[in-house]
Every structure is written in structure tokens, then in C-alpha cells.
Amino acid sequence: MLERLTSDEQLAMLELLIYMAKADGKVVDIEQQILENYATLVEVEFSDLRDDATPEDVIPRLRSQVSRAIVLQELLRLSHLDGLFTERERSAILEIAEIMGLPLAMVHKLDEWVVDGLRWVWRGEDLLDEVEGVTV
């Protein structure tokens, strides 16, 4: 879905991802790795990104509600990847969604979609672990 974002919207997304990663007070290893992977994916040097951007600075660069929904979905994914969706992360998501003008019902739908997708991936990884233990 990132291909639906303009280059500037991709940069804005990365800056918001950095903001989210810092929302709970610490950037864990998986978050750092994901941030660097996103930067590589959109062909940006991670070290060149602003790490002090605020949602108020960045969100106006997201031109459409579809772009904003895509970015919010990626923010939710990052927030859930470490297995803990903290109150600070939840508050930051709600703050960002409000600035974006996305209704709370849509935020819940996007969150359910992200969690369902992550569960699907995690279940696949569990199945592969099971297969690995099968002898032939």
C-alpha cells in the first residue's frame, strides 16, 4: 500500500513512525529494525529523517483521507509488533487520528485489521515451527 503514497507522504509516514516508536518512552529493537526497513523500502537514509517531528507538523503533508488511513494503519502495526499496545501508544494513535480527521469507528476497524493480519503472520510462524519439528 505504500506505493499509493507520494514520496513526501512516505517521508511524513516515516517521521510519524519515529514519533510512535518513541511514544511509550523507549524504542525497542524490533521497532528500530522496522523503522530502518521502512526507510530502505522507500529509499531514504534513516539518519536523514527528522526525529523531532510532531503530528501537527507532519499530518498536513498527507493529502487525502486514504493516505491518512494507510499511514495510521502502519502506525498501528508498529505499535502492536512488540506484543504490547501501551496506553501511551493508544493515546498517541487517538491523538493522531483526531488530527487526521479519522472517525473513532474507522480507527477501531483499522486496528482490528492490523491485529488480524499480525495474528495471521504469527500463526504461520508457529506452523512453520511445528513443521520444523516433524521428522521424515
C-alpha positions in Angstrom: 0.0 0.0 0.0 2.9 2.3 0.4 3.0 2.7 -3.3 -0.2 4.7 -3.0 1.6 7.4 -1.0 3.6 10.1 -2.7 7.3 10.4 -1.9 6.6 13.3 0.6 3.8 11.3 2.2 6.1 8.3 2.6 8.6 10.6 4.4 5.8 12.0 6.5 4.8 8.4 7.4 8.4 7.7 8.5 8.5 10.7 10.7 5.2 9.7 12.3 6.5 6.1 12.7 9.5 7.6 14.6 7.2 9.6 16.7 5.1 6.5 17.5 8.2 4.4 18.3 9.1 7.0 20.9 5.5 7.3 22.3 6.0 4.7 25.1 9.3 6.1 26.2 11.6 3.6 24.5 12.4 2.4 21.1 12.8 -1.4 21.3 15.0 -3.3 18.9 12.2 -4.6 16.7 10.8 -1.0 16.3 14.3 0.3 15.4 14.6 -2.5 12.8 11.2 -1.9 11.4 11.9 1.9 11.1 15.2 1.1 9.2 13.4 -1.3 7.0 10.7 1.2 6.1 13.4 3.8 5.3 15.1 1.3 3.0 11.8 0.4 1.4 11.1 4.0 0.4 14.8 4.6 -0.4 15.6 7.1 2.3 18.6 7.3 4.6 17.2 6.7 8.0 19.8 9.1 9.6 18.4 11.9 7.4 14.9 11.7 8.9 13.6 14.2 11.4 13.2 12.6 14.8 11.6 15.6 16.4 8.6 16.0 14.1 5.2 16.2 15.7 1.8 15.0 14.3 0.8 18.7 13.8 3.9 19.2 11.7 3.5 16.1 9.6 -0.2 15.3 9.1 -0.9 18.3 6.8 1.5 16.6 4.3 -0.9 13.7 4.0 -3.1 15.0 1.2 -6.0 12.5 1.3 -8.0 10.6 3.8 -6.9 7.4 2.1 -3.2 8.4 2.6 -4.0 9.2 6.2 -5.7 5.8 6.7 -2.7 4.0 5.2 -0.3 5.8 7.5 -2.5 5.2 10.5 -2.6 1.5 9.7 1.2 1.4 9.6 1.4 3.3 12.9 -0.9 0.7 14.4 1.2 -2.1 13.0 4.4 -0.7 14.6 2.6 -0.2 17.9 1.4 -3.8 18.0 4.6 -5.5 16.7 6.3 -5.8 20.1 3.2 -7.5 21.5 2.4 -4.7 23.8 0.0 -1.9 22.9 0.6 0.5 25.8 -1.7 3.3 27.0 0.8 5.9 25.7 0.7 4.3 22.3 -3.1 4.1 22.3 -3.2 7.8 23.3 -0.8 8.8 20.6 -2.8 6.8 18.0 -6.0 8.5 19.1 -4.4 11.9 19.0 -3.0 11.4 15.5 -6.3 10.0 14.3 -8.1 13.1 15.6 -5.7 15.4 13.9 -6.2 13.4 10.7 -9.9 13.8 11.0 -10.5 10.0 11.0 -13.6 8.9 13.0 -13.0 6.6 16.0 -15.0 3.8 14.4 -12.6 3.8 11.5 -9.6 3.7 13.9 -11.1 0.6 15.5 -11.7 -1.0 12.1 -8.1 -0.3 11.1 -6.8 -1.6 14.4 -8.8 -4.8 14.0 -7.4 -5.3 10.5 -3.9 -4.8 11.7 -4.3 -7.2 14.7 -5.9 -9.8 12.5 -3.1 -9.6 10.0 -0.4 -9.9 12.7 -2.2 -12.9 14.2 -2.2 -14.5 10.8 1.5 -13.9 10.4 2.3 -15.2 13.9 0.1 -18.3 13.4 2.0 -19.0 10.2 5.3 -18.7 12.0 4.0 -21.1 14.7 3.0 -23.6 12.0 6.5 -23.4 10.5 8.0 -24.1 13.9 5.7 -27.2 14.1 6.8 -28.4 10.7 10.4 -27.9 11.6 9.9 -30.4 14.5 8.4 -33.1 12.2 10.7 -35.9 11.3 10.5 -37.6 7.9 
